Amino acid sequence: MKLLTVFFLLAIILPASATSLRPLTLEQLSSRATLIFHAEVVNNEVREDLQSSQVVTLTTFRVLELIKGQVNGEDGRTHTIKQLGGTMAGGRQRLMVHGIPDFVPGRQYVLFLPAPSRLGFSSPLGLHQGSFTVSENNGTKFVSNGHVLNSNPNSVPAEAGQGSHSLPLAVTPDRQTQATLRNFMDTLRSLQQSPLP
C-alpha cells in the first residue's frame, strides 16, 4: 500500500515534464524551465511534509547567477526546493525515490526548474537532465550532467529565427558531456534572448 501511495504522489507532485525520461536538449530545458540559476547548496533539511504526509528534502541554494525567473528566498539571493524522499535524522524514517537528484552542501550546480507543483514540489526538469554539477580543474569551472551537450562541438550557433540552435559547448569532441561554466552560462543567456519559436 505504501508503494502505491508513493507512485500516486509522484504522479501528482512532479510536473509532467519532470517525470519524463525522454532526452531533453539544452534548448528544451531552457524554454520549459521557469527558473534557471547557478548556485551553491547551503543545506538540506529532511522532514515529514505536512501537505503530503511523506518524507521530503528541502534544499536551499545560494544563487550565484540568475538566468531566468525569480527565486523564492526573502533575501532575493536564495532559493529552496522541495523534493520527495530522504532520510530523517537518526534514520528513523526513510524514503528513497529513484531518479530524483541529490544535492551536496557546499557544491555548485546549474539548475533548470519547473514551476512548483500544487503541493510545492519542484525537482529539476527531466530529473538529472536539468541538474548540472559544477566542478573545477586548474582554475577553470566546468559543468556536466552526464548527457551529450551537443552533437557537433565545432558548430556555430544558428542565427535567431532559424530554428534550433547548434550549441558549441563541449570542451573537446571526446568529452561531449562537459562544458566550461562560462560558455554554458553565455549560451543560456543567448537562448533567453532568442528563444525557440
N, C-alpha and C positions, 0 to 999 in steps of 0.2 A: 504493500500500500504506500509506503514511504517513497519508493522508487517512482510509482505512478504520480505521486504528488510533485516530485521534482520535475518530471517530464512536463506536466501541466504548467508548472511555474515557468519553466524555460520558454514555453510557447507564449505565455502572456507577458513576461517581463522583459524579454530581449526583443529589440526591434527585428523585424523580418530580415533586414539586410545583414544584421549581425549574426544570425543563426545560419546563414547560407555559407557553404564551404566552397562555392564556386570561386575560381581565381578572380580577383579584382585588380584592375590596373590602377596605377597611381592616379590617373585622371578620374576614374570612377570613385576611388576613395576620397579624392579632393572634392568632387562635386556632391557626393552624397553626405559627407560629414557636415554637421552643423557647427563643429568646433574642432580646430586643428591647432596644436601647440607643441613646442619643445619645452620640456620641463624636467625637474628633478623631483624624485619621490621624497616627501618629507616623512611620512609614516603610513603604516597600515593598522587599521583597527578592526578586529573581528568581533562580531556581536550577533545577538539574535535580533532580527529585524521585526519591528512591531507591525509593519504593514503586511509582510508575507509570512511571518512566523518561521522563517528559515534562517540558517546561519549565513551571514553576509560579510563581505570585506569592504570596508570604506578605505579608499586610498586617497591621500591628499598629496597634491603636486604643487611645487613652487614653479610657476610659469616663468620661463626664461625668455621666450619669444612667442607671441600670439600671432597666428597667421589668419585665422578665421573664427568668428563667433565671439561669445562673451563668457568669461569664467564666472563661477558661482561663489567664489570667496568674497566675503565682505570687504576685504582689503584690496580687491581688484587684481591681486597677484597670485592667488591660489585657486585651485580647483579640486573638488572632491568628487570621486565617482563611487558608485555602489555596485558591487558585483556579487552574484550568487556564489556561495561557497567559502570555505576557510576552516581553520581550526581554532576553537575557542581556547583561551588561556588555560593551561593545565591539561589540555587535551580532552576535557570532559565532553565536548561536543564537536563533531567534525562533519563537514560536508564537502566532498571533492567533486568538482564538475569538470569533466574532460573538455579541453579546448579553451577554457576561459583563462586568459593570461594572468600570470603573477607579476607583481611589480616589487622590486627590491629597494628598500630605503637607501638613499644616497646615490642611486643610479639614475641616469638620464634616459629619457625616451622622447620620441616624437609620436604623438597620438592623433588618430582620426576618430572622432567620437560622434555618434548619432545623438539626436535629442533623447533625453531620458524617457524610459517607458512610463506608463501611468503609475507604476509602483516605485518610480525613481531609479530604476536600474539603467546603467549605461556602460556596456563593455565596448571595446574598440570594434569598428566595422570589420566584418569578416574575421572576428576574433583576433588571432595572431597577425593576420594580414594588415590590420590597422594599428599595429603596435611595433614601432621601430626602435630597437635598442641602440643607444649611442655608446660607442667605445672610443678610446684614444690610443694612438700609436705614434710615437716620436713627435708628439705635439700636435698631431692632426686628428681631428674628431671625424669618426665615420658612423654611418647608420646602416642597419641591416635588420631584416626580419626573416631571412632565410629564403625569400622568394626572389625570382629574377626581376630586376628593376626595369629592364628594357631589353628588347630583342636585338638592338643594334647600338652598342655603346658609342660608335663613331658617327652616328647620325646627327643631323642638325634639327632642332625643334621646328615643327611646322609653323607657318605664319598663322596668326589669329584668323579664324573663319575658314580655315582649310580642313576642318575636321580634327581627327585625332592628332595629338602631339606625339612626336617621336622624342623620347627622353634620353639624352646622352648622360646618363648618371653613373653607370658602372665604372668603378675605378680602373679595371682592366677587363678585356674580353673573357679572361678565365675566372674573374671574380665578379660575376654579374649580380650577386646578391648584396654587394656592398657599394656605397657611395660616400663621398665626403659630405659631412654635415652641411658645409657651406653650399655646395652645389645642390644638395637636396632641398634646402630651405629656399634658395633662389628659384628653383623650379616650382616649388609650391606657391611662392609669391606670384610667379608668372602665370600659373594656372588660375589663380584667383583673378588676375587682370584680364585673362582671355579664356573664360570658361567654355566648356563644350556646348555646342548649340543644342 
